Amino acid sequence: MSKQFVGINVNYRTNDSIVDIDESKGVVKKVFFQPKPHLDDAWLENYKKFQCLYDCVPEVYEVDLNHIKMEYINGVDIGKWINLNNYNITNINFVISEIMHIMNTFAEYSYQNNMFFYHHDLN
């Protein structure tokens, strides 16, 4: 997430959705401007299977082609975190290492299941 909030509801717009964060409940809901037909029961089943194996993505509570409701993880997005840490090369290397680790889990899961799996909201 690109914002930090303490116990409040926040609603904002991205390029493809309206995002509603309810930090007190630990939930974020995205309502998409255009339907996402790939978000079906098979997608959710694969997502939950991936999450059980690797535990590096937020829990998804409900999903359909028009919205997704998932666990809200409080924090600062990668770009802001690097900026807050004054572009320290050690910190940048740590972030790159973590991103590569997560990307590797996607590749491993995709290979093992003969499919392409990727969670694009990694910031």
N, C-alpha and C positions, 0 to 999 in steps of 0.2 A: 504494500500500500504506500501511497505517496503522502499520506497525512497522518498526524498523530492527534488523538483526541482522548479526553478523559471523561468517561461516563456520560457522553452526550450522543444524540443522533445527528448524523451529518449526511447531507444529500448533495451530490455533485454530478456533473456530466462529464463523460469521457467522449472519445471519438465514436464509440459504438454502443454506449449504454448510459443509463442513469444508475448511479451507485448510491445505495442507502446503507450507511453503517450504523448499527446499534451496538456500540461498544459495551453497554451495560449487559447485553445478552450475548456478546461475543459473536455476533452474526453480521455478515455483509450480504446484501442482495443486489444483484445486477439485473436490470431489465434492459434487454437488447432492443435497439432501434430496428434491426432486421432479424428475422428468425434465423436461428442456427440449427439447421436440420441434422447436423451430426450429433447434437446433444439429445440422445435417445437413451433407452434402457440399456442397450449394449454398451454405450459410452460410459454410463454410470457404473455398470458392472466392472468394466475394465479399470476405471478410475479407482474404484474401491479396492479392487484386487491389487493394483499398483500401490495404493496407499498402505495397505496391510504389509506388503513386502518391504517397502522402502521408507515410509513415514517421513517424507520430505515435502509433502503438499498438504494444503489445508483440507479438512474434512468437508465433503459436500453433503448437505442435508436434503436438498431437492433440486431438480433440474428438469427443464423442458426446453423446447426450441425458442422460447421467448424470455426465459429468465434462469438464473442460477442463484441458489441461496447456499452460503458456505460459511465456514468458520472464519471469523475475523482475527487476524494476527496483528497485534499492535506493533508498530515499528516505523522505521524510516526506510524509504526506498534506497536502492543501491547507490544511485547517483548522488543523492543527498548525503548518505552515510560517508561516501568517499570525500565529498566536499567538506563535511563537518570534521573529518579527520585530516584536513589540510593536504589531501592528495599524497599522504604518506605511502611510500612504495611498499612497505611491509603490509599495510592495510589493503592496498590495491591487490597485491599478490594473494592475500588471504581471500578476498572477494572473488578473484578469478578462479582460485582453487576450488572454492565452494560451488561456484557456478558450473565449473567443469565436472565436479562430482555429481551434481544434480543432472546435468546433461548426460553423463555416463549412465546414470540409472535409467533414464528414458531410453537410451540406446540399448542397454541390456534387456530391459523389459520388452522393447519392440522386437529385438532379435529372438528372444525366447518364445514369444507369442506370434511370430510371423506377421507382424503388423507394424504400423507407425504410431507411436505414442509420444505425445508432447504436451506439456502444460505451458502455455505461452505467457501467462501472467507471473513472470518470475521477478518482478521488481520489488 
